[in-house]
Amino acid sequence: VVGDDIDWQKEGFVLAKSTCDFKIPILYYDKVFVYTKCSRIGNKSFELSYVIIKEENGNEIPLAEASTVQVCFDYVKKTNITVPEKWKNKIEAFEK
């Protein structure tokens, strides 16, 4: 979503937190789909929310709900950074 104009050797993000609540077991043969959206953009981090579903008889059945928090990071200085404005703009444009 944020594009190829990022120098991933210098800046990017790191996974800070991950949670998943399983509602129904996901079985080996289940054909699953994952809906993903950016649910929050903060000063130095953003959160992604996920719903894992399977289709059964034309219905979507939720199997799990998850979320992750990504912290923007300067890989050279080894410190967190403010979410770049261009990233925010691209994320917000994608979510519309």
C-alpha positions as CSV (number, residue, x, y, z in Angstrom):
1,V,0.0,0.0,0.0
2,V,2.8,2.5,0.9
3,G,4.6,1.7,-2.4
4,D,8.0,1.0,-3.7
5,D,9.4,4.5,-3.0
6,I,10.5,3.4,0.4
7,D,14.2,2.5,1.0
8,W,13.5,-0.5,3.2
9,Q,17.2,-0.6,4.1
10,K,16.8,2.7,5.9
11,E,13.2,2.9,7.2
12,G,10.1,0.8,7.5
13,F,8.3,-0.8,10.4
14,V,8.6,-3.6,12.9
15,L,5.9,-5.8,14.4
16,A,5.3,-4.7,18.0
17,K,2.2,-6.7,18.9
18,S,0.0,-9.5,17.5
19,T,-3.2,-10.9,18.8
20,C,-5.6,-13.5,17.4
21,D,-8.9,-14.7,18.8
22,F,-10.0,-18.0,17.2
23,K,-13.8,-18.5,17.1
24,I,-14.0,-21.8,15.2
25,P,-11.2,-24.2,14.5
26,I,-9.6,-23.7,11.1
27,L,-9.2,-27.1,9.5
28,Y,-6.6,-28.2,7.0
29,Y,-9.1,-28.4,4.1
30,D,-10.8,-25.1,4.8
31,K,-10.5,-22.5,2.0
32,V,-9.9,-19.3,4.0
33,F,-9.9,-15.7,3.1
34,V,-8.5,-12.8,5.1
35,Y,-10.0,-9.3,5.2
36,T,-7.5,-6.7,6.3
37,K,-7.9,-3.0,7.0
38,C,-5.9,-0.3,8.7
39,S,-8.0,0.4,11.8
40,R,-5.8,3.1,13.4
41,I,-2.9,5.4,12.5
42,G,-1.1,7.0,15.4
43,N,2.0,9.2,15.6
44,K,4.6,6.4,15.5
45,S,2.5,3.3,14.9
46,F,-0.5,1.9,13.0
47,E,-2.8,-1.0,13.6
48,L,-4.1,-3.5,11.2
49,S,-7.3,-5.5,11.8
50,Y,-8.0,-8.9,10.2
51,V,-11.0,-11.2,9.9
52,I,-10.4,-14.7,8.8
53,I,-13.4,-16.3,7.1
54,K,-14.4,-19.3,5.1
55,E,-17.2,-19.6,2.6
56,E,-19.7,-22.3,3.2
57,N,-22.9,-22.7,1.3
58,G,-22.7,-19.1,0.1
59,N,-22.2,-17.7,3.5
60,E,-19.1,-16.2,5.1
61,I,-18.3,-17.8,8.4
62,P,-15.9,-15.9,10.7
63,L,-13.2,-18.2,12.0
64,A,-10.9,-15.7,13.7
65,E,-10.3,-12.0,14.4
66,A,-6.8,-10.6,14.7
67,S,-4.9,-7.4,15.0
68,T,-1.3,-6.3,14.7
69,V,0.5,-3.1,15.7
70,Q,3.4,-2.0,13.5
71,V,5.8,0.7,14.8
72,C,7.6,2.8,12.2
73,F,11.3,2.3,12.5
74,D,14.6,3.8,11.4
75,Y,16.8,0.8,10.7
76,V,20.0,2.8,10.5
77,K,19.5,4.7,13.8
78,K,17.7,1.7,15.4
79,T,14.9,3.9,16.8
80,N,11.2,4.4,16.2
81,I,10.1,7.3,14.0
82,T,7.0,9.2,13.3
83,V,4.7,7.7,10.7
84,P,5.7,9.5,7.5
85,E,3.0,11.7,6.1
86,K,3.2,10.1,2.7
87,W,2.5,6.7,4.3
88,K,-0.5,8.1,6.1
89,N,-1.8,9.6,2.8
90,K,-1.4,6.4,0.9
91,I,-3.0,4.3,3.6
92,E,-6.0,6.6,3.9
93,A,-6.4,6.7,0.1
94,F,-6.3,2.9,0.0
95,E,-8.8,2.5,2.8
96,K,-11.4,4.8,1.1
